């Protein structure tokens, strides 16, 4: 069930497999098998979600799409989305283990998501990012909302 580098095979549930070089692929997350590894990715990136594993599991179970990047049988990256299935998709989280960052894994995870929710169908694809990730998302073809004369609002609490 493989495909060539950069190719993704889509099914109604999302991309089945994307090969990244010889040893890394993107696949649908299997929470029963992958949850501990996904939690470890959140911990390694110091995300507050990692302090609430029960809540994180609920979030992952309710995701519209959840993909993992697997390298040599090790889950090294993760992305999850929420969508209404018609107009909007929110890319909630995209993370890669620090020791394998800058290898194109995050780009491939994001590309799989963007391909799964094509602009010909979806009005907008949205995410909130740390300031230091600005260049990454711009290189991936996303624009700051201000470029469209829009603004974004958030209500949050301090989880530090």
C-alpha positions, 0 to 999 in steps of 0.5 A, a space after each residue: 500500500 505504498 506510494 512514491 515520495 510526496 504522493 498521497 493516496 486518499 480514502 474517504 477517511 484521509 490519506 492512507 500512506 505517504 512515503 517520506 524518503 525510504 523510512 518515513 510515512 504518514 498514516 491515519 493515527 490509531 489511538 489504541 496503538 499510537 496514543 502513548 507515542 503521540 503524548 510523548 511528542 506533546 511532552 517533548 515539545 513542552 505543550 501544556 496538553 501533555 499535562 492533561 492526558 485524559 483531556 488530550 485523548 478526548 481531543 484526539 478521539 474527536 478530531 476530524 482527521 488525525 495523522 502520524 508520521 512514522 519513521 523506522 516504526 517510531 511515531 515522530 510526528 502528529 497533526 490533528 484537525 477539526 472541520 465542519 466538512 463543508 467550508 472550514 477546517 481548523 488545524 489544531 496541532 502539528 508537532 514533530 519530535 525535536 530530534 527529527 525536526 527540519 527533515 521535512 516531516 512537519 511539511 509533509 504532515 501539513 501537506 497531507 492535511 491541506 490535500 485532504 481539505 482542498 481549497 476547491 471545496 473548503 472556503 478556508 483552512 485556519 491555524 494559530 501558530 507561534 510567531 517563530 513558525 511564521 516562515 514555515 507556514 508562509 513557505 507552505 502557502 498560508 497567509 496571515 489573516 491581516 493580509 486579507 484585511 481580517 483579524 483573529 480573536 482568541 480567548 484563552 487561559 494561562 496553562 503555564 
